[in-house]
Amino acid sequence: MIRTITADNSFNIKAKLVDYGQLVKMRLTFTVVLSAVLGYLIAFQNGIDFQAMLALTIGGFLVVGSANGINQIIEKDFDNKMLRTNNRPLATDRMSIGEAVIFCTITGVSGVAILGNYLNQLSAILGLVSLVSYAFLYTPLKRYSSFAVFVGAFPGAIPPLLGWVAARGTLDMGGISLFALQFIWQFPHFWAIAWILDDDYKRAGYNLLPSKDGRNKKSALLTVLYTLALIPISATPFFIGISGSISLSVAIVCGILLSIQAIRLFNSCEIKEAKRLMFYSIIYNPVVLLAFFIDKI
């Protein structure tokens, strides 16, 4: 009997941890925090402060996880309509709204506090703005307009800027150039995902492609234009002196490859090309940011 209870308890704890992992969207949160850490590494000047980088990692993780959890609280009734999200803990009632609210409040407040206490006040402000704008502006707006993608690109572009500010304590052109790069990158990245999942999104009443008609030439053309815009924007760090010629070459080549894939999507309008574009976009962001860092050292 004792062994059975122990096994059951162990199973319940494991299942609960899995649910919390789904609530904070572990993979998404990890990639967001990675871009913040890379922003920090690109910005540091007098040696890496590992305590500050740890605070950035933990504080950023808590803030992003809280925002993702609030997103699921608000979208609970819509998540259970989509195949991609219908097994989330809130959608299946494995977790109550009250439990999720308490968890997200604790993680969000703790994350902002860590950023403010161990880094600087500007970092805390950026973390708070990111959380509030993603959870309470982008999330509800998704129900009404594809303009939500534009709104959501602002909190989505904050992580590398947050990393920059964590390292230097100021908001300057270096941080703004990283913000601009991530801001524009999100459009082809998200539209590729929305292209793939358009049918699933429509089950919940979402129309997140730029054209109201969904998968068509207009949506694909806008995707091409934003990928092309990444090429000159990715050159900005070189011209303002925070990166060198090697990372400039890497960024331009990556931008050209991404644009070629977007053009293929425009020519075919097929889901398989959107999947390739999504794959290219996932690789693009860390590779370009990592190139900036490596070029610096």
C-alpha positions in Angstrom: 0.0 0.0 0.0 2.8 2.4 0.9 4.6 1.7 -2.4 1.4 2.3 -4.3 0.7 5.7 -2.6 4.3 6.7 -3.2 4.1 5.8 -6.8 0.8 7.6 -7.2 2.2 10.7 -5.5 5.3 10.6 -7.7 3.1 10.3 -10.8 0.9 13.2 -9.7 3.9 15.4 -9.1 5.4 14.6 -12.5 2.1 15.2 -14.2 1.7 18.6 -12.4 5.2 19.6 -13.4 4.4 18.7 -17.0 1.2 20.9 -16.8 3.2 23.8 -15.5 5.7 23.3 -18.3 2.8 23.5 -20.8 1.4 26.6 -19.0 4.6 28.6 -19.4 5.3 27.1 -22.9 8.8 25.9 -22.1 10.2 25.7 -25.6 8.9 29.2 -26.5 10.1 30.6 -23.2 13.6 29.1 -23.7 14.0 30.6 -27.1 12.8 34.1 -25.9 15.3 34.0 -22.9 18.0 32.8 -25.3 17.6 36.0 -27.4 17.8 38.1 -24.2 21.0 36.4 -23.2 22.5 36.9 -26.6 21.5 40.5 -26.4 23.5 40.7 -23.1 26.5 39.0 -24.6 26.5 41.3 -27.6 26.3 44.4 -25.3 28.8 43.5 -22.5 32.0 45.7 -22.5 34.2 44.9 -19.4 33.8 41.2 -19.0 30.8 39.1 -18.5 29.0 39.5 -15.1 27.7 35.9 -14.7 25.6 36.9 -11.7 23.8 39.5 -13.8 23.4 37.0 -16.7 21.9 34.5 -14.3 19.5 37.2 -13.0 18.6 38.0 -16.6 18.0 34.3 -17.3 15.8 33.6 -14.2 14.0 36.9 -14.2 13.3 36.8 -18.0 12.1 33.2 -17.7 9.6 34.1 -15.0 8.3 37.1 -16.8 7.9 35.3 -20.2 6.4 32.2 -18.4 3.9 34.4 -16.6 2.9 36.2 -19.9 2.4 32.8 -21.6 0.3 31.5 -18.7 -1.9 34.6 -18.7 -2.3 34.1 -22.4 -3.8 30.7 -21.8 -6.0 31.9 -19.0 -7.6 34.5 -21.3 -7.8 32.0 -24.2 -9.0 29.0 -22.2 -12.3 28.7 -24.1 -10.7 29.0 -27.5 -7.7 26.7 -26.9 -10.1 23.7 -26.5 -11.4 24.4 -30.0 -8.0 24.0 -31.7 -6.1 20.7 -32.3 -2.8 22.3 -31.4 -3.9 23.6 -28.0 -6.8 21.4 -26.9 -4.6 19.4 -24.5 -3.3 22.3 -22.5 -3.9 22.1 -18.8 -6.5 24.9 -18.6 -8.3 23.8 -21.8 -8.8 20.3 -20.3 -9.5 21.5 -16.8 -6.5 19.7 -15.4 -5.6 23.0 -13.8 -8.1 25.6 -12.4 -8.2 29.2 -13.5 -7.5 30.2 -9.8 -4.4 28.1 -9.6 -3.1 29.5 -12.9 -3.8 33.1 -11.8 -1.9 32.6 -8.5 1.1 30.9 -10.3 1.3 33.6 -13.0 1.0 36.4 -10.5 3.8 35.0 -8.4 6.1 34.3 -11.4 5.4 37.7 -13.0 6.0 39.8 -9.9 9.1 37.7 -9.0 10.5 38.0 -12.5 10.1 41.8 -12.6 11.5 42.1 -9.1 14.6 40.1 -10.0 15.2 42.2 -13.0 14.9 45.4 -11.0 16.9 44.3 -7.9 19.8 42.4 -9.6 20.1 44.3 -12.9 18.6 47.9 -13.1 15.2 49.6 -13.1 15.1 50.0 -16.8 15.4 46.3 -17.2 12.4 45.8 -14.8 10.4 48.4 -16.7 11.1 46.6 -20.0 10.1 43.2 -18.4 6.8 44.7 -17.1 6.0 46.4 -20.4 6.7 43.1 -22.2 4.4 41.1 -19.9 1.5 43.6 -19.9 1.5 44.3 -23.6 1.7 40.6 -24.6 -0.8 39.3 -22.1 -3.4 42.2 -22.0 -3.0 43.9 -25.4 -1.9 41.3 -27.9 -3.8 38.3 -26.5 -7.3 39.8 -26.5 -6.8 41.7 -29.8 -6.1 38.3 -31.6 -9.9 37.7 -31.4 -10.7 40.8 -33.4 -8.0 41.7 -35.9 -4.8 40.4 -37.6 -3.4 43.8 -36.4 -2.6 41.9 -33.2 0.5 40.5 -34.9 1.9 44.1 -35.2 1.0 44.7 -31.5 2.5 41.5 -30.4 5.7 42.2 -32.3 6.6 44.9 -29.7 6.8 42.6 -26.6 8.3 40.0 -28.8 11.1 42.3 -29.8 12.0 43.3 -26.2 14.1 40.3 -25.2 17.4 41.3 -27.0 16.8 44.9 -26.0 16.4 43.7 -22.4 19.6 41.9 -22.6 21.4 45.0 -24.0 19.9 47.2 -21.2 20.8 44.6 -18.6 24.5 44.8 -19.7 24.8 48.6 -20.2 21.9 50.1 -18.2 21.0 52.5 -21.0 18.7 52.6 -24.0 20.8 53.5 -27.0 21.2 52.8 -30.7 22.8 49.4 -30.2 19.8 48.1 -28.2 17.4 49.7 -30.6 19.1 48.0 -33.6 18.6 44.6 -32.0 15.0 45.5 -31.1 14.3 46.5 -34.8 15.9 43.3 -36.1 13.7 41.1 -33.9 10.6 43.2 -34.5 10.7 42.8 -38.3 11.8 39.1 -38.1 8.7 38.2 -36.2 6.4 38.9 -39.1 7.6 36.3 -41.6 8.2 33.9 -38.7 4.7 34.3 -37.3 3.0 34.4 -40.7 4.7 31.2 -41.7 3.2 29.6 -38.5 -0.2 31.2 -39.2 -0.1 29.9 -42.8 0.4 26.4 -41.6 -2.2 26.6 -38.8 -4.7 28.8 -40.6 -7.4 26.1 -40.5 -6.8 25.4 -36.9 -6.9 29.1 -36.0 -10.2 29.5 -37.8 -11.8 26.9 -35.6 -11.3 29.3 -32.7 -12.2 32.3 -34.7 -8.7 33.7 -35.3 -7.7 35.2 -38.6 -4.0 36.0 -38.1 -2.7 36.1 -41.7 -2.4 39.7 -43.1 -5.1 39.1 -45.7 -8.7 38.5 -44.5 -8.9 35.7 -47.1 -6.0 33.8 -45.4 -3.6 31.9 -47.6 -3.3 34.0 -50.7 -0.9 36.0 -52.7 -1.4 39.1 -50.7 -0.4 37.4 -47.4 2.6 35.8 -49.2 3.7 39.2 -50.7 3.7 40.9 -47.4 5.7 38.1 -46.0 8.3 38.6 -48.8 8.5 42.3 -48.2 9.2 41.8 -44.5 11.9 39.2 -45.1 13.5 41.6 -47.6 13.4 44.4 -45.1 15.4 42.2 -42.7 18.5 42.5 -45.0 19.2 46.3 -44.5 18.0 46.2 -40.9 20.4 43.4 -40.1 23.2 45.6 -41.4 22.5 48.4 -38.9 24.7 46.9 -36.1 27.7 47.0 -38.5 27.1 50.6 -39.5 26.7 51.8 -35.9 29.9 50.0 -34.9 28.7 47.2 -32.6 29.5 44.3 -35.0 32.0 43.6 -37.7 32.2 42.5 -41.3 31.9 38.7 -40.5 28.5 39.1 -38.8 27.4 41.5 -41.5 28.1 38.8 -44.1 26.3 36.2 -42.1 23.3 38.4 -41.5 23.0 39.3 -45.2 23.4 35.7 -46.4 20.8 34.5 -43.8 18.4 37.3 -44.9 18.8 36.4 -48.6 18.1 32.7 -47.9 15.0 33.6 -45.8 13.8 35.9 -48.6 14.3 33.2 -51.2 12.1 30.9 -49.2 9.5 33.6 -48.8 9.5 34.1 -52.5 8.9 30.3 -53.0 5.9 30.6 -50.7 4.6 33.5 -52.8 5.0 31.5 -56.0 3.3 28.3 -54.7 1.2 29.4 -51.7 1.6 25.8 -50.5 1.8 24.8 -46.8 5.0 22.8 -47.4 6.8 26.1 -48.4 5.4 27.8 -45.3 6.9 25.0 -43.2 10.2 25.5 -44.8 10.0 29.3 -44.2 9.1 28.6 -40.6 12.2 26.3 -40.3 14.4 29.0 -41.9 13.1 31.7 -39.6 13.6 29.6 -36.4 17.3 29.2 -37.4 17.7 32.8 -38.6 17.3 34.6 -35.3 19.8 32.8 -33.0 22.3 32.4 -35.9 22.4 36.1 -36.6 22.5 37.2 -33.0 25.2 34.6 -32.3 27.2 35.9 -35.2 27.1 39.4 -33.7 28.5 38.0 -30.5 31.2 35.9 -32.1 32.3 38.7 -34.3 32.6 40.9 -31.3 35.0 38.5 -29.4 
